Amino acid sequence: MTSGKAAGRPRLWEIDALRGCAVLAMIAFHFAWDWAYLRGDGLGPDSRYFSGAIALTFITLLGLSISLDRDRTRARGRSVARRTAWRFALIGGSAVLVTVATRIFLPETFVYFGILHLLALCTLLVGLTAALGSTANALLGVIIVAVGWSGLLAGPAPATVLSVVGWWSPRSTIDWYPLVPWSGFAFLGFAAGRWLYPNGRRRYALPDWGRRTAPLRALGRHALPIYLIHQLLLLPVAWLLTNLMS
C-alpha cells in the first residue's frame, strides 16, 4: 500500500492496524525463539501454529493490499506493471539480504525460501492473475491450500529446486514457507480485497478508530524495515537477559 493519500483516498486504518498486530506478534515470537535458542532449549513443535498464524496474516494482507494498490495506482494514472515490479524488487531484495545474513551467521540453517521470498513471488503471481477477477483468484487460492493440506506433496522433492513448490525442504532451515499451501492465502487475500474494498473503498461502515490505533498503524506501515532490523535488537536483549538470569 502507498503512504499518505493516493488520489484523494486515505489509507484504511484497519488494514494497517491488523498488519501492526501481526508485527507485534512476530516480534514476540522471535524473541521467544531467540531466548530458547540461546538457552539451548528450542521452542516446542506446537510453536509452528503460532508462527503459521502470523505468516498467514502477512500473506493474506499482501494479497489484499495488492488489490487496493492496483485501484489506487490506476487512479493516479500510473502503470500497474511498474508498481508490481517495484514491489517485487523491494521485497525480493529484502529476501536476498535475509539469505545472505543467515548464510553468514547460521550457515547450517540459513534461509533460502522464507516468508519474504514467498511474499516477493506472490507479488508477481497475484499480479498475473489479478485480471481474472475475485472469483477465479478465490478458487485458485482454495485449490492451492487444499493441495497443500491434502498430503499430496508429502515427502522429499523430486529435485531440490522443486522443493519451493511444496515438498519437504531438502535441508534444515529456520524459515520455510513453500508456495503450496502458503501462496494460496495471497490469492484469497486478493479476492477478499476485491469483495470488501471495491475500487479501493470500503463496502461496509466502520467507526473511525484511526487515532486510537495510531501506534499499531505505524508498525503496519513500516512492517518490512521492522522485519529486517528487529532481530538486530532482539538478539542482544535476549543474550543479555539469558546471561543475567543464568
Salt bridges, closest charged atoms under 4 A:
GLU14 OE1 - ARG202 NH2 2.81
ASP16 OD1 - ARG11 NH2 2.67
ASP16 OD1 - ARG19 NH1 3.26
ASP41 OD2 - ARG39 NE 3.49
ASP69 OD2 - ARG83 NE 2.61
ASP69 OD2 - ARG87 NH1 3.83
ASP71 OD2 - ARG194 NH1 2.91
